[in-house]
Amino acid sequence: MTFSRTVCRQRLVSRVILHDDPQQEVWTRISIPPDHSVSNVAQWHINYAKHQIVCDGNGGHEWLRFNHELSNFTFHVKWRFLR
C-alpha cells in the first residue's frame, strides 16, 4: 500500500504515444528465436486510426521492439482477444 500511495502522488511529467505516426520507424520486428530471420508475413501491425498494436496470429513467432529506450515509467496496457 505504501508503494501505491507514493505512485499516486507523483506528477505525470510526460506521455509517450507508442503508435502515433505511421511515417516514423519506431518499431522493429524481431523473430523468436532472435537468430532466425523474420517471416515474410508480419505478425504485428499498428492500427493508427484505433491507436492499437495488433497481433494477427498468422502462425509466425516474433515480437515488436520499441526503438526508443524508456526508463522510470508506468506501462499501461489494455489487453483483449479480437477473434
C-alpha positions, 0 to 999 in steps of 0.5 A: 500500500505504501508503494501505491500511495507514493505512485499516486502522488507523483506528477505525470511529467510526460506521455509517450504515444507508442503508435502515433505516426505511421511515417516514423520507424519506431518499431522493429520486428524481431523473430523468436528465436532472435537468430532466425530471420523474420517471416515474410508475413508480419505478425504485428501491425499498428492500427493508427486510426484505433491507436492499437498494436495488433497481433494477427496470429498468422502462425509466425513467432516474433515480437515488436521492439520499441526503438526508443529506450524508456526508463522510470515509467508506468506501462499501461496496457489494455489487453483483449482477444479480437477473434 
